[in-house]
Amino acid sequence: MRVAEHWTDYRLLDTSGGERLERWGEIVLIRPDPQVIWQTEKQSPLWQMADGHYHRSKSGGGSWSYRKIPPESWNIQYGPLTFQVRPTGFKHTGLFPEQAVNWDWMRNTIRNAGRPIRVLNLFAYTGGATLACAEAGAEVCHVDAAKGMVQWARENAALSGLSEKPIRWIVDDCEKFIRREARRGRKYDAIIMDPPSYGRGPGGEIWKLENSIFPLVQACLEVLSDDPLFFLLNSYTTGLSPSVMGYLLHTLIVPQFGGAVSADEIGLPVELAKAALPCGATAIWQNRKEISDGTI
Protein backbone atom coordinates (compact mmCIF):
# COMPACT_ATOMS: atom_id res chain seq x y z
CA MET A 1 0.00 0.00 0.00
CA ARG A 2 1.17 3.53 -0.79
CA VAL A 3 0.42 5.70 2.26
CA ALA A 4 -0.11 9.48 2.37
CA GLU A 5 2.00 10.09 5.46
CA HIS A 6 3.21 13.67 4.99
CA TRP A 7 0.12 15.57 6.17
CA THR A 8 0.35 18.03 9.05
CA ASP A 9 -3.07 19.75 8.80
CA TYR A 10 -4.98 16.48 8.44
CA ARG A 11 -4.81 13.48 10.79
CA LEU A 12 -6.75 10.21 10.82
CA LEU A 13 -6.88 9.66 14.57
CA ASP A 14 -8.80 6.39 14.94
CA THR A 15 -11.24 4.02 13.22
CA SER A 16 -13.89 1.71 14.67
CA GLY A 17 -17.46 0.53 14.14
CA GLY A 18 -17.77 1.67 10.55
CA GLU A 19 -16.49 5.18 11.25
CA ARG A 20 -13.32 7.23 11.13
CA LEU A 21 -12.28 9.98 13.57
CA GLU A 22 -10.44 12.76 11.77
CA ARG A 23 -8.88 16.12 12.51
CA TRP A 24 -9.14 18.64 9.68
CA GLY A 25 -7.04 21.54 10.90
CA GLU A 26 -8.65 22.46 14.22
CA ILE A 27 -11.97 20.74 13.44
CA VAL A 28 -12.63 17.12 14.50
CA LEU A 29 -15.16 15.13 12.46
CA ILE A 30 -16.60 11.60 12.57
CA ARG A 31 -17.58 10.15 9.20
CA PRO A 32 -18.76 6.70 8.08
CA ASP A 33 -16.37 4.43 6.21
CA PRO A 34 -17.49 1.03 4.86
CA GLN A 35 -13.92 -0.29 5.01
CA VAL A 36 -13.93 -0.05 8.81
CA ILE A 37 -15.46 -3.46 9.62
CA TRP A 38 -13.76 -3.83 13.02
CA GLN A 39 -15.21 -3.06 16.45
CA THR A 40 -12.04 -2.04 18.27
CA GLU A 41 -12.09 -0.05 21.49
CA LYS A 42 -12.45 3.69 20.94
CA GLN A 43 -9.50 5.00 22.92
CA SER A 44 -9.54 8.68 22.01
CA PRO A 45 -11.75 11.03 24.09
CA LEU A 46 -12.32 12.95 20.86
CA TRP A 47 -14.89 10.33 19.84
CA GLN A 48 -17.15 11.98 22.43
CA MET A 49 -15.97 15.52 21.73
CA ALA A 50 -15.99 15.71 17.93
CA ASP A 51 -17.27 18.95 16.43
CA GLY A 52 -19.31 17.17 13.77
CA HIS A 53 -20.70 13.66 13.21
CA TYR A 54 -22.19 12.43 9.93
CA HIS A 55 -25.01 9.90 10.42
CA ARG A 56 -26.16 7.70 7.57
CA SER A 57 -29.90 7.36 7.02
CA LYS A 58 -31.49 3.94 6.48
CA SER A 59 -33.40 5.43 3.55
CA GLY A 60 -30.20 6.67 1.91
CA GLY A 61 -27.99 9.71 2.31
CA GLY A 62 -27.59 11.15 5.77
CA SER A 63 -27.00 14.33 7.73
CA TRP A 64 -24.56 16.07 10.05
CA SER A 65 -25.07 16.69 13.76
CA TYR A 66 -22.83 19.20 15.51
CA ARG A 67 -21.63 19.49 19.07
CA LYS A 68 -20.03 22.73 18.05
CA ILE A 69 -21.04 24.23 14.73
CA PRO A 70 -17.89 24.72 12.64
CA PRO A 71 -17.38 27.52 10.13
CA GLU A 72 -19.10 27.01 6.80
CA SER A 73 -15.63 26.36 5.42
CA TRP A 74 -12.02 26.54 6.57
CA ASN A 75 -8.59 26.03 5.02
CA ILE A 76 -5.92 23.36 5.42
CA GLN A 77 -2.53 23.08 3.76
CA TYR A 78 -0.50 20.34 2.16
CA GLY A 79 2.96 21.66 1.41
CA PRO A 80 2.52 24.68 -0.89
CA LEU A 81 -1.12 23.83 -1.61
CA THR A 82 -4.12 25.25 0.29
CA PHE A 83 -7.57 23.66 0.23
CA GLN A 84 -10.95 24.85 1.39
CA VAL A 85 -12.68 22.21 3.52
CA ARG A 86 -16.47 22.21 3.64
CA PRO A 87 -18.70 19.40 5.03
CA THR A 88 -21.28 18.44 2.42
CA GLY A 89 -24.60 16.61 2.58
CA PHE A 90 -22.96 13.46 1.21
CA LYS A 91 -20.43 13.07 4.09
CA HIS A 92 -17.58 14.45 1.97
CA THR A 93 -15.46 17.49 2.82
CA GLY A 94 -14.19 18.44 -0.64
CA LEU A 95 -10.91 16.59 -0.24
CA PHE A 96 -9.65 13.01 -0.30
CA PRO A 97 -6.46 13.26 1.79
CA GLU A 98 -5.15 9.84 0.71
CA GLN A 99 -4.68 11.30 -2.77
CA ALA A 100 -1.73 13.31 -1.45
CA VAL A 101 0.47 10.29 -2.16
CA ASN A 102 -0.47 10.66 -5.84
CA TRP A 103 0.00 14.44 -5.79
CA ASP A 104 3.57 13.94 -4.57
CA TRP A 105 4.27 11.37 -7.27
CA MET A 106 2.83 13.55 -10.05
CA ARG A 107 4.72 16.64 -8.92
CA ASN A 108 8.04 14.77 -8.87
CA THR A 109 7.37 13.10 -12.22
CA ILE A 110 6.48 16.38 -13.94
CA ARG A 111 9.45 18.22 -12.47
CA ASN A 112 11.84 15.48 -13.58
CA ALA A 113 10.41 15.25 -17.11
CA GLY A 114 12.78 17.90 -18.45
CA ARG A 115 10.19 19.24 -20.89
CA PRO A 116 6.85 21.08 -20.91
CA ILE A 117 4.01 18.80 -19.83
CA ARG A 118 0.33 19.17 -20.69
CA VAL A 119 -2.05 17.41 -18.29
CA LEU A 120 -5.71 16.43 -18.69
CA ASN A 121 -7.47 15.93 -15.34
CA LEU A 122 -10.85 14.21 -15.78
CA PHE A 123 -13.53 13.99 -13.06
CA ALA A 124 -11.27 16.57 -11.44
CA TYR A 125 -13.48 17.40 -8.42
CA THR A 126 -12.07 20.24 -6.28
CA GLY A 127 -8.69 20.23 -7.96
CA GLY A 128 -6.15 18.48 -5.75
CA ALA A 129 -4.36 16.84 -8.70
CA THR A 130 -4.83 19.95 -10.84
CA LEU A 131 -3.08 22.15 -8.30
CA ALA A 132 -0.29 19.63 -7.72
CA CYS A 133 0.47 19.44 -11.44
CA ALA A 134 0.18 23.20 -11.98
CA GLU A 135 2.46 23.90 -9.03
CA ALA A 136 5.02 21.54 -10.58
CA GLY A 137 4.98 23.58 -13.80
CA ALA A 138 2.50 21.73 -16.01
CA GLU A 139 -0.24 23.20 -18.16
CA VAL A 140 -3.51 21.64 -16.95
CA CYS A 141 -6.99 21.14 -18.36
CA HIS A 142 -9.39 20.56 -15.45
CA VAL A 143 -12.70 18.90 -16.40
CA ASP A 144 -15.70 18.10 -14.21
CA ALA A 145 -19.42 17.94 -14.97
CA ALA A 146 -20.38 19.73 -11.73
CA LYS A 147 -20.17 23.52 -12.01
CA GLY A 148 -19.96 23.88 -8.23
CA MET A 149 -16.96 21.57 -8.02
CA VAL A 150 -15.10 23.47 -10.73
CA GLN A 151 -15.75 26.74 -8.88
CA TRP A 152 -14.50 25.15 -5.65
CA ALA A 153 -11.34 24.06 -7.49
CA ARG A 154 -10.81 27.60 -8.78
CA GLU A 155 -11.10 28.89 -5.22
CA ASN A 156 -8.49 26.34 -4.11
CA ALA A 157 -6.20 27.53 -6.90
CA ALA A 158 -6.58 31.11 -5.70
CA LEU A 159 -5.86 30.09 -2.10
CA SER A 160 -2.73 28.28 -3.30
CA GLY A 161 -1.48 31.28 -5.29
CA LEU A 162 -1.96 29.41 -8.59
CA SER A 163 -4.65 31.54 -10.26
CA GLU A 164 -2.22 32.80 -12.90
CA LYS A 165 -1.00 29.33 -13.83
CA PRO A 166 -2.06 27.93 -17.24
CA ILE A 167 -5.18 26.04 -16.12
CA ARG A 168 -8.28 25.61 -18.31
CA TRP A 169 -11.42 25.22 -16.21
CA ILE A 170 -14.02 23.14 -18.07
CA VAL A 171 -17.56 22.25 -16.95
CA ASP A 172 -18.51 19.33 -19.16
CA ASP A 173 -19.25 15.62 -19.40
CA CYS A 174 -15.80 14.00 -19.42
CA GLU A 175 -16.46 11.41 -22.12
CA LYS A 176 -18.03 13.95 -24.49
CA PHE A 177 -15.17 16.36 -23.83
CA ILE A 178 -12.56 13.71 -24.67
CA ARG A 179 -14.23 12.90 -27.97
CA ARG A 180 -14.42 16.60 -28.92
CA GLU A 181 -10.76 17.09 -28.01
CA ALA A 182 -9.86 14.14 -30.24
CA ARG A 183 -11.73 15.71 -33.16
CA ARG A 184 -9.94 19.01 -32.50
CA GLY A 185 -6.59 17.21 -32.58
CA ARG A 186 -5.62 18.32 -29.07
CA LYS A 187 -3.03 16.17 -27.31
CA TYR A 188 -1.93 15.70 -23.69
CA ASP A 189 1.25 14.29 -22.19
CA ALA A 190 -0.44 13.04 -19.03
CA ILE A 191 -3.98 12.01 -18.14
CA ILE A 192 -5.46 11.71 -14.65
CA MET A 193 -8.82 10.02 -14.23
CA ASP A 194 -10.80 9.79 -10.98
CA PRO A 195 -14.21 8.52 -12.11
CA PRO A 196 -17.17 7.92 -9.79
CA SER A 197 -18.36 4.39 -9.05
CA TYR A 198 -21.92 5.18 -10.05
CA GLY A 199 -23.88 8.14 -11.29
CA ARG A 200 -26.34 9.59 -13.75
CA GLY A 201 -25.62 11.91 -16.61
CA PRO A 202 -27.57 15.11 -17.41
CA GLY A 203 -29.85 13.12 -19.71
CA GLY A 204 -30.48 10.38 -17.16
CA GLU A 205 -27.75 8.13 -18.56
CA ILE A 206 -26.52 5.58 -16.02
CA TRP A 207 -22.79 5.53 -15.33
CA LYS A 208 -21.39 2.38 -13.76
CA LEU A 209 -17.62 2.26 -13.52
CA GLU A 210 -17.20 -1.45 -14.25
CA ASN A 211 -19.13 -1.08 -17.53
CA SER A 212 -17.82 2.31 -18.61
CA ILE A 213 -14.15 2.48 -17.68
CA PHE A 214 -12.70 0.40 -20.53
CA PRO A 215 -14.21 2.41 -23.41
CA LEU A 216 -13.41 5.65 -21.56
CA VAL A 217 -9.71 4.82 -21.19
CA GLN A 218 -9.73 3.59 -24.79
CA ALA A 219 -11.11 6.96 -25.95
CA CYS A 220 -8.36 8.75 -24.00
CA LEU A 221 -5.69 7.09 -26.14
CA GLU A 222 -6.77 9.37 -28.98
CA VAL A 223 -5.72 12.48 -27.03
CA LEU A 224 -2.38 11.17 -25.72
CA SER A 225 0.66 12.82 -27.27
CA ASP A 226 3.26 10.88 -29.24
CA ASP A 227 5.54 10.80 -26.20
CA PRO A 228 3.21 10.70 -23.16
CA LEU A 229 4.53 10.83 -19.62
CA PHE A 230 1.92 9.02 -17.53
CA PHE A 231 -1.69 7.87 -17.21
CA LEU A 232 -3.06 7.67 -13.66
CA LEU A 233 -6.37 5.95 -12.91
CA ASN A 234 -8.05 6.10 -9.49
CA SER A 235 -10.90 3.95 -8.20
CA TYR A 236 -13.00 3.87 -5.04
CA THR A 237 -15.22 1.08 -6.35
CA THR A 238 -15.37 -1.87 -3.95
CA GLY A 239 -14.44 -5.03 -5.79
CA LEU A 240 -12.49 -3.29 -8.57
CA SER A 241 -9.01 -4.29 -7.44
CA PRO A 242 -5.78 -2.42 -8.23
CA SER A 243 -4.67 -5.38 -10.33
CA VAL A 244 -7.78 -5.18 -12.50
CA MET A 245 -7.16 -1.50 -13.21
CA GLY A 246 -3.49 -2.20 -13.83
CA TYR A 247 -4.35 -4.95 -16.29
CA LEU A 248 -6.70 -2.56 -18.11
CA LEU A 249 -3.99 0.10 -18.50
CA HIS A 250 -1.45 -2.52 -19.52
CA THR A 251 -3.58 -4.01 -22.28
CA LEU A 252 -4.62 -0.63 -23.69
CA ILE A 253 -1.50 1.52 -23.37
CA VAL A 254 1.62 -0.69 -23.35
CA PRO A 255 1.12 -2.15 -26.86
CA GLN A 256 1.13 1.35 -28.34
CA PHE A 257 3.56 3.23 -26.09
CA GLY A 258 5.61 0.65 -24.20
CA GLY A 259 6.48 1.68 -20.66
CA ALA A 260 5.31 -0.03 -17.49
CA VAL A 261 2.28 -0.23 -15.21
CA SER A 262 2.09 -0.34 -11.42
CA ALA A 263 -1.03 -0.74 -9.31
CA ASP A 264 -1.63 -0.61 -5.57
CA GLU A 265 -3.97 0.46 -2.81
CA ILE A 266 -3.56 3.95 -1.39
CA GLY A 267 -4.25 4.73 2.25
CA LEU A 268 -3.83 6.86 5.34
CA PRO A 269 -1.93 6.20 8.57
CA VAL A 270 -4.22 5.69 11.59
CA GLU A 271 -2.45 7.26 14.56
CA LEU A 272 -3.86 5.20 17.44
CA ALA A 273 -3.73 1.89 15.55
CA LYS A 274 -0.19 2.38 14.19
CA ALA A 275 -1.50 0.89 10.95
CA ALA A 276 -2.75 2.16 7.60
CA LEU A 277 -6.37 2.31 6.46
CA PRO A 278 -6.92 1.36 2.79
CA CYS A 279 -8.91 4.14 1.12
CA GLY A 280 -8.88 3.42 -2.59
CA ALA A 281 -6.70 2.17 -5.42
CA THR A 282 -4.50 3.67 -8.11
CA ALA A 283 -3.06 2.21 -11.29
CA ILE A 284 -0.30 4.15 -13.07
CA TRP A 285 1.12 3.71 -16.54
CA GLN A 286 4.47 5.45 -16.94
CA ASN A 287 6.49 5.87 -20.11
CA ARG A 288 9.70 4.93 -18.32
CA LYS A 289 10.69 1.51 -17.06
CA GLU A 290 11.68 2.74 -13.63
CA ILE A 291 8.87 1.08 -11.67
CA SER A 292 10.05 -1.91 -9.68
CA ASP A 293 7.24 -2.72 -7.24
CA GLY A 294 3.98 -4.04 -8.67
CA THR A 295 4.97 -3.77 -12.32
CA ILE A 296 2.74 -5.76 -14.64
C-alpha positions as CSV (number, residue, x, y, z in Angstrom):
1,M,0.0,0.0,0.0
2,R,1.2,3.5,-0.8
3,V,0.4,5.7,2.3
4,A,-0.1,9.5,2.4
5,E,2.0,10.1,5.5
6,H,3.2,13.7,5.0
7,W,0.1,15.6,6.2
8,T,0.4,18.0,9.0
9,D,-3.1,19.7,8.8
10,Y,-5.0,16.5,8.4
11,R,-4.8,13.5,10.8
12,L,-6.7,10.2,10.8
13,L,-6.9,9.7,14.6
14,D,-8.8,6.4,14.9
15,T,-11.2,4.0,13.2
16,S,-13.9,1.7,14.7
17,G,-17.5,0.5,14.1
18,G,-17.8,1.7,10.6
19,E,-16.5,5.2,11.2
20,R,-13.3,7.2,11.1
21,L,-12.3,10.0,13.6
22,E,-10.4,12.8,11.8
23,R,-8.9,16.1,12.5
24,W,-9.1,18.6,9.7
25,G,-7.0,21.5,10.9
26,E,-8.7,22.5,14.2
27,I,-12.0,20.7,13.4
28,V,-12.6,17.1,14.5
29,L,-15.2,15.1,12.5
30,I,-16.6,11.6,12.6
31,R,-17.6,10.1,9.2
32,P,-18.8,6.7,8.1
33,D,-16.4,4.4,6.2
34,P,-17.5,1.0,4.9
35,Q,-13.9,-0.3,5.0
36,V,-13.9,0.0,8.8
37,I,-15.5,-3.5,9.6
38,W,-13.8,-3.8,13.0
39,Q,-15.2,-3.1,16.4
40,T,-12.0,-2.0,18.3
41,E,-12.1,-0.1,21.5
42,K,-12.4,3.7,20.9
43,Q,-9.5,5.0,22.9
44,S,-9.5,8.7,22.0
45,P,-11.7,11.0,24.1
46,L,-12.3,13.0,20.9
47,W,-14.9,10.3,19.8
48,Q,-17.1,12.0,22.4
49,M,-16.0,15.5,21.7
50,A,-16.0,15.7,17.9
51,D,-17.3,19.0,16.4
52,G,-19.3,17.2,13.8
53,H,-20.7,13.7,13.2
54,Y,-22.2,12.4,9.9
55,H,-25.0,9.9,10.4
56,R,-26.2,7.7,7.6
57,S,-29.9,7.4,7.0
58,K,-31.5,3.9,6.5
59,S,-33.4,5.4,3.6
60,G,-30.2,6.7,1.9
61,G,-28.0,9.7,2.3
62,G,-27.6,11.2,5.8
63,S,-27.0,14.3,7.7
64,W,-24.6,16.1,10.1
65,S,-25.1,16.7,13.8
66,Y,-22.8,19.2,15.5
67,R,-21.6,19.5,19.1
68,K,-20.0,22.7,18.0
69,I,-21.0,24.2,14.7
70,P,-17.9,24.7,12.6
71,P,-17.4,27.5,10.1
72,E,-19.1,27.0,6.8
73,S,-15.6,26.4,5.4
74,W,-12.0,26.5,6.6
75,N,-8.6,26.0,5.0
76,I,-5.9,23.4,5.4
77,Q,-2.5,23.1,3.8
78,Y,-0.5,20.3,2.2
79,G,3.0,21.7,1.4
80,P,2.5,24.7,-0.9
81,L,-1.1,23.8,-1.6
82,T,-4.1,25.2,0.3
83,F,-7.6,23.7,0.2
84,Q,-10.9,24.9,1.4
85,V,-12.7,22.2,3.5
86,R,-16.5,22.2,3.6
87,P,-18.7,19.4,5.0
88,T,-21.3,18.4,2.4
89,G,-24.6,16.6,2.6
90,F,-23.0,13.5,1.2
91,K,-20.4,13.1,4.1
92,H,-17.6,14.4,2.0
93,T,-15.5,17.5,2.8
94,G,-14.2,18.4,-0.6
95,L,-10.9,16.6,-0.2
96,F,-9.7,13.0,-0.3
97,P,-6.5,13.3,1.8
98,E,-5.1,9.8,0.7
99,Q,-4.7,11.3,-2.8
100,A,-1.7,13.3,-1.4
101,V,0.5,10.3,-2.2
102,N,-0.5,10.7,-5.8
103,W,0.0,14.4,-5.8
104,D,3.6,13.9,-4.6
105,W,4.3,11.4,-7.3
106,M,2.8,13.6,-10.0
107,R,4.7,16.6,-8.9
108,N,8.0,14.8,-8.9
109,T,7.4,13.1,-12.2
110,I,6.5,16.4,-13.9
111,R,9.5,18.2,-12.5
112,N,11.8,15.5,-13.6
113,A,10.4,15.3,-17.1
114,G,12.8,17.9,-18.5
115,R,10.2,19.2,-20.9
116,P,6.8,21.1,-20.9
117,I,4.0,18.8,-19.8
118,R,0.3,19.2,-20.7
119,V,-2.1,17.4,-18.3
120,L,-5.7,16.4,-18.7
121,N,-7.5,15.9,-15.3
122,L,-10.8,14.2,-15.8
123,F,-13.5,14.0,-13.1
124,A,-11.3,16.6,-11.4
125,Y,-13.5,17.4,-8.4
126,T,-12.1,20.2,-6.3
127,G,-8.7,20.2,-8.0
128,G,-6.1,18.5,-5.7
129,A,-4.4,16.8,-8.7
130,T,-4.8,19.9,-10.8
131,L,-3.1,22.1,-8.3
132,A,-0.3,19.6,-7.7
133,C,0.5,19.4,-11.4
134,A,0.2,23.2,-12.0
135,E,2.5,23.9,-9.0
136,A,5.0,21.5,-10.6
137,G,5.0,23.6,-13.8
138,A,2.5,21.7,-16.0
139,E,-0.2,23.2,-18.2
140,V,-3.5,21.6,-16.9
141,C,-7.0,21.1,-18.4
142,H,-9.4,20.6,-15.4
143,V,-12.7,18.9,-16.4
144,D,-15.7,18.1,-14.2
145,A,-19.4,17.9,-15.0
146,A,-20.4,19.7,-11.7
147,K,-20.2,23.5,-12.0
148,G,-20.0,23.9,-8.2
149,M,-17.0,21.6,-8.0
150,V,-15.1,23.5,-10.7
151,Q,-15.8,26.7,-8.9
152,W,-14.5,25.2,-5.7
153,A,-11.3,24.1,-7.5
154,R,-10.8,27.6,-8.8
155,E,-11.1,28.9,-5.2
156,N,-8.5,26.3,-4.1
157,A,-6.2,27.5,-6.9
158,A,-6.6,31.1,-5.7
159,L,-5.9,30.1,-2.1
160,S,-2.7,28.3,-3.3
161,G,-1.5,31.3,-5.3
162,L,-2.0,29.4,-8.6
163,S,-4.7,31.5,-10.3
164,E,-2.2,32.8,-12.9
165,K,-1.0,29.3,-13.8
166,P,-2.1,27.9,-17.2
167,I,-5.2,26.0,-16.1
168,R,-8.3,25.6,-18.3
169,W,-11.4,25.2,-16.2
170,I,-14.0,23.1,-18.1
171,V,-17.6,22.2,-16.9
172,D,-18.5,19.3,-19.2
173,D,-19.2,15.6,-19.4
174,C,-15.8,14.0,-19.4
175,E,-16.5,11.4,-22.1
176,K,-18.0,13.9,-24.5
177,F,-15.2,16.4,-23.8
178,I,-12.6,13.7,-24.7
179,R,-14.2,12.9,-28.0
180,R,-14.4,16.6,-28.9
181,E,-10.8,17.1,-28.0
182,A,-9.9,14.1,-30.2
183,R,-11.7,15.7,-33.2
184,R,-9.9,19.0,-32.5
185,G,-6.6,17.2,-32.6
186,R,-5.6,18.3,-29.1
187,K,-3.0,16.2,-27.3
188,Y,-1.9,15.7,-23.7
189,D,1.3,14.3,-22.2
190,A,-0.4,13.0,-19.0
191,I,-4.0,12.0,-18.1
192,I,-5.5,11.7,-14.6
193,M,-8.8,10.0,-14.2
194,D,-10.8,9.8,-11.0
195,P,-14.2,8.5,-12.1
196,P,-17.2,7.9,-9.8
197,S,-18.4,4.4,-9.0
198,Y,-21.9,5.2,-10.0
199,G,-23.9,8.1,-11.3
200,R,-26.3,9.6,-13.7
201,G,-25.6,11.9,-16.6
202,P,-27.6,15.1,-17.4
203,G,-29.9,13.1,-19.7
204,G,-30.5,10.4,-17.2
205,E,-27.7,8.1,-18.6
206,I,-26.5,5.6,-16.0
207,W,-22.8,5.5,-15.3
208,K,-21.4,2.4,-13.8
209,L,-17.6,2.3,-13.5
210,E,-17.2,-1.4,-14.3
211,N,-19.1,-1.1,-17.5
212,S,-17.8,2.3,-18.6
213,I,-14.2,2.5,-17.7
214,F,-12.7,0.4,-20.5
215,P,-14.2,2.4,-23.4
216,L,-13.4,5.6,-21.6
217,V,-9.7,4.8,-21.2
218,Q,-9.7,3.6,-24.8
219,A,-11.1,7.0,-25.9
220,C,-8.4,8.7,-24.0
221,L,-5.7,7.1,-26.1
222,E,-6.8,9.4,-29.0
223,V,-5.7,12.5,-27.0
224,L,-2.4,11.2,-25.7
225,S,0.7,12.8,-27.3
226,D,3.3,10.9,-29.2
227,D,5.5,10.8,-26.2
228,P,3.2,10.7,-23.2
229,L,4.5,10.8,-19.6
230,F,1.9,9.0,-17.5
231,F,-1.7,7.9,-17.2
232,L,-3.1,7.7,-13.7
233,L,-6.4,5.9,-12.9
234,N,-8.1,6.1,-9.5
235,S,-10.9,3.9,-8.2
236,Y,-13.0,3.9,-5.0
237,T,-15.2,1.1,-6.3
238,T,-15.4,-1.9,-3.9
239,G,-14.4,-5.0,-5.8
240,L,-12.5,-3.3,-8.6
241,S,-9.0,-4.3,-7.4
242,P,-5.8,-2.4,-8.2
243,S,-4.7,-5.4,-10.3
244,V,-7.8,-5.2,-12.5
245,M,-7.2,-1.5,-13.2
246,G,-3.5,-2.2,-13.8
247,Y,-4.3,-4.9,-16.3
248,L,-6.7,-2.6,-18.1
249,L,-4.0,0.1,-18.5
250,H,-1.5,-2.5,-19.5
251,T,-3.6,-4.0,-22.3
252,L,-4.6,-0.6,-23.7
253,I,-1.5,1.5,-23.4
254,V,1.6,-0.7,-23.3
255,P,1.1,-2.2,-26.9
256,Q,1.1,1.4,-28.3
257,F,3.6,3.2,-26.1
258,G,5.6,0.6,-24.2
259,G,6.5,1.7,-20.7
260,A,5.3,0.0,-17.5
261,V,2.3,-0.2,-15.2
262,S,2.1,-0.3,-11.4
263,A,-1.0,-0.7,-9.3
264,D,-1.6,-0.6,-5.6
265,E,-4.0,0.5,-2.8
266,I,-3.6,3.9,-1.4
267,G,-4.2,4.7,2.2
268,L,-3.8,6.9,5.3
269,P,-1.9,6.2,8.6
270,V,-4.2,5.7,11.6
271,E,-2.5,7.3,14.6
272,L,-3.9,5.2,17.4
273,A,-3.7,1.9,15.6
274,K,-0.2,2.4,14.2
275,A,-1.5,0.9,11.0
276,A,-2.8,2.2,7.6
277,L,-6.4,2.3,6.5
278,P,-6.9,1.4,2.8
279,C,-8.9,4.1,1.1
280,G,-8.9,3.4,-2.6
281,A,-6.7,2.2,-5.4
282,T,-4.5,3.7,-8.1
283,A,-3.1,2.2,-11.3
284,I,-0.3,4.1,-13.1
285,W,1.1,3.7,-16.5
286,Q,4.5,5.4,-16.9
287,N,6.5,5.9,-20.1
288,R,9.7,4.9,-18.3
289,K,10.7,1.5,-17.1
290,E,11.7,2.7,-13.6
291,I,8.9,1.1,-11.7
292,S,10.0,-1.9,-9.7
293,D,7.2,-2.7,-7.2
294,G,4.0,-4.0,-8.7
295,T,5.0,-3.8,-12.3
296,I,2.7,-5.8,-14.6
